[in-house]
Amino acid sequence: MNASHPTRRVLLGAAIAAALLGSANVNAQGDWPRGQPIKLVVPFTAGSGTDIVARLVAERLGPALATSVVVENKPGAGGTLGAAQVAKAPTDGHTLLVHSAGHLVNPAIYPNLSYDTLKDFAGITPMASLPNVLVTTPGKFADVKDLVAQVKAKPGGFNYASAGNGSATHMNAEVFRLAANLQAQHVPFRGTPEAMTEIMGGRVDWFFAPMVSALPLIRDGKLKALAVGTGKRSSVQPDLPTTVEAGVAGSEYLFWVGLFAPAKTPKPVIDRVQAEVAKIMASPDLKDRLDKLGAEPFTMPSTQFDQFIAAETAKGARIVKAAGIKVD
């Protein structure tokens, strides 16, 4: 029987088709990232809580994917500048976004965004939850009750910092302010380090700083911690009450950092990154690093993350409306 026989031709054609299909599947999943570097865009300054988590993950994700993973900081406009860059990036899995919970609030704050937060990004996974800690300059307030009392005695006479309009630090401050019924002025900065500098200098009165960023300054006595903004106490500052325990009911806020890809990034790529990040976050060495910073691993499958994103976006819009936040 030779190659021109009908049966042989059919079998040969089927074999070629199967080989081509297998090759396509490998190209879609197996050989990514093909040794090309992966860029994690962080829309906040170096030293911010989001940046710290991004760098901890990047140094482990590179070896896991057999390529280099670099972090690029692109701060400004509450994290929207970096997000806009990733929204327009190629959908080949080589440019990803590391953003905080504030990413899902920005649509309600910035009416003229160049991207659609829900349509232009695919959620990969949250990575870590980070308690924000309410900090002031030493000697300004004795505790949370003292802060509330002083601010209520002088409405509009105090101010509070954030790492930018719509950032998670801003939202935590607004949830606290609304729950305590305070009138004060919001002062946004480009990032957490800048805000902490102004707090230490006494030019701004309080700030809900990421614990991972503020902890060294708290231990050195350069910042005074009054409470944590989460619903439970921090393992690294167990004697520090939550804002709820300190008397401000309804003031808890979850600050998390997550990983996003441009929409239409191939699902196999998203699933691969999610699986590798989940392994990284569950590794004993990283859990130990996060624990020392007061952070906790926080991951979920991409499909579940998409549902979480939709719910948190709606929740963020409610906070923005209640706080009357407007940015021209």
N, C-alpha and C positions, 0 to 999 in steps of 0.2 A: 504494500500500500504506500503511495507517495503523498507528498504534501498537497497535491492538487485534488485529492479525494475530498468530496463534500463533507464527510464526517470529520476528517482531519482538519479541514478549514474551519468548521464550526468550533471544534474543540480548541484550536489554536487561537481563534478570535476571542473565545470566552476567557482563555488564559491571559491574553493580552489585556482585556478589559479589566479583569480582576487585579492584574498587576498595576495598571494605571490607577484604579480606584484605591488600592492599598497605598500607592505612592502619594496620592492626593491626601489621604488620611494622615500619612506620616508628615507631609508638609504642613498640614493644618495643626498637628499636635506635636508629633515626635521631635522635629528638628528645630522648633522654636525654642529659644530665641536665636538660634544659628550663630551663637558667639557674638552677636551684636550687643552693645551696651544698652542697658535699660535705665531710663531717667525717671526719678521720682521727683516731681515738682511739688515743693512745699510753699504755699502762698503766704508764709509768715517768715519773720526773721530767724536767723540762726540763734539757737538757745531757747526758742519758744517750746512749749510742751509738744506741739505737733512735730516740730523739727527733731526734737530728741527721740521721739518714738520712731520717726522715719529713719533716722541714722542707725538706731539699734537694729531695726529690721533689715535695712539695706546691707549692712555688713555681713549678715547671715544669708540673705536671699541670693546674693551673687554666687557664692559657692554652690548653693542648692540648685541653681539654674545654669551653672558652668559658664557664667559671663560676669561682666562687671555691672554693678548697680550703683549709680551716682545720685546724689541728692542735689537738687538745684533750688535755691531759695528765690522766690519771686514775690516779695511782700507788697502790700498796698491795697487800699480800698476794701478792707475787711475780708481779704482772701479772694476777691473776685478777679484780680489781675492774673494770678497763677491759674485759677480755674478756667479763665477764658483761653489761656494758652493751651491747656490740655484739651479743651472742648474742640479746638481746631486742629489738633495733632492727628497724624496718620493713625489709622485704626489697626496697627500691626503689633500692638502690645509692647512697644518700646518706649512709650511715653505714658506714665501713669500719674495720678494725682493723689497726694496724701493730704487730706483735709480734716477739719474738725466738725463737730456738730453744727458750727456756725454756717457751714456750706448750705445746709438745708433751710436756713433762715433768710439768707440773702435775697431770694426771690421776692420776699415780702418787704424788704428794705430798699432794694435798688430797682426802681421801676423800669430802667432802660438797660438791663443786662444784655450783653452781646450773645448770650447763650441761654439755653433752657436747662435749668438744673435737673429736671426729671427726664427730659428727652435726650439731652446731649451727653449723658454719662451713664455708664453701667456700673452698678455697685459690685465690688469684688468681695470685700469683707471689712467689718470693723476690726481694729487691731488691739486697742487698749482703751480702758476707761481710766480717766485721770481726775482725781478730786481737785477742785479748785479750792484754794485756801484764802480766806479773807484776811488781807494783810494791811497794816498801817505803819507809819513811822513810830518807833518806840516813844511812849509817853503821850501820844495823842488821845487814845481811847483806852480805858481800863479793860473793857470787854464789849461784847456785842450790845448789851443793854445800855451801856454808857454811850456807845456810838448812836444808837437809836434815839436816846434821850437828847443828846446834844443836837442832832440834826433836826429833830422835831421842834426843839426850842428856837431854832434859827432856820426856818424853811428857805431853801435856795441859797443858803450861805456856805454849803459844803459841796465838794465835788468828788467824783469817783472816776477811776481810769478803766480803760479796756485796751485790748490789743487790736482794736479797730472796730468800726461799726459792723454789727452783725456777727462778730466773733463769739466763740463760746464764752469767753471771759465777759463780754458785753451782756450776753443773754443771762448769765448767772447773776450779774449785778442787777439787771432789770427785774428778774424774778424775785430777788431779795428786796429790792426797793419797793416793788408793788406789794409784796407780802407784808412789809413793815410799814407801808403807807408813808414813805419818805419823799420829800421834795429836795432834789440835789441836781447838780450839773454834771453831765456826762462829758468826759475828756478822752477822745479816742487817740491812740498812738499807732505807730506802724507795727509794733510788736510788743511782746511781753517784756523783753529786757529794757526797752525804753520806758515803759510804764513803771517798772519797778524802780528805775533810777529816779523818776519823779516822786514816787512814794517815799523813797529813802531821803530825798531832799526836802520832804515836807511840803512840796508845792501842790501835791494832789493828796486827798485825804484817805481814800481807801481803794482797794483793788482786789478782785477775785482772781488771783494768780494761779496758774497750774502748779500743783505741788511739786512736780518734777523740776520746775524752774526755780521756785522760791525756796525750797528746802535748805540749800546751802546758806542763803542769806538769813534765813530764820535761825539756823543753828549758830551763825556768827553774830547774832544779835543786831543785825542791820535792819531787819524787818521784824515786826511783832505780829504773830499769828493770833487771830481772835476766834476763828471757827473754820470748819470746812463746809463747803456748799452742797456736798452730796448727802444722800439719805442715811449714810452710815459713817462711822468714824474711820479715819485713816490709820492703817497699821503702823505707819512710821511716826505718827503723832497721836497715839492712842488717848492721851489725856486731853486732847483738843476736842471740844464739843462740836456737834453739827450746828448749823444755824437754827435748825428746828429745836434742838435741845436747848439752845441759848435763848429761846423764847419767841422765834419768828416762825410761826406755823406756815406751812405751804411754801417755804423758801428753798426746798431741795432742787438740785439741778444736776443732770447727768452730762458730764463732759467726756466725749469720746473722740478718738482719732480713727479714721477709716481710710480705705484704699479704693480708688475709683479708676475706671478706664474710659476712654472716649466711647460713646455709643457705637455699636456695630463692630466692636472688637470681637473677634471670633470667640465663641463660647468655650471651645477647648482651651484657649489661652487663659481666659478668665478662671476657668476651673483649675487649671494647673497652678496659677498664681495663688488662688485661694487655698488650695491644698498645701502648698509649700509654706504659706504664711501661717496657716493653722498649726503646722508642725513646729514652726519656729516659735510661735507664741506659747506652745505647750512644752517647749524644751526647758529642763530644769534651770539651765544657766540664765536664760532670758527671764524666766519667771522670777529668779532671784534678783536680777538686775532691776526689774520693774518694781519688785517688792521694796527694794531699798529706796526707790524714788517715790513710793506711795501710789504706784499705778498697778493695774491688774489686767491680765490678758482678757480680751473680749472679742471673740470671733463667732462667725456664723456662716452657713452656706450662702452663696450669692443670691439665690432666689429668695431666701428668707431676709437677706439684707435689703433687697429691693422693696419688700413689704415694709420693713422697718423704716426705710427712707421715706416712703409715701406718708406713713403715720407721723413721723417726726417733722416732715415739712409742714403738714397741717397744724401740728402743735406749735411750731415756731411762728407760723403766721398769726396764731392767736396771741402769743406773747407780744409780738410786734404791735399788733393792734391795741392791746391793753396798755402797753407802755407808751403808745403814741410816737413810736420811732419813725422819723422821716429823714431821708438823705436826698439832697438835691442832686 
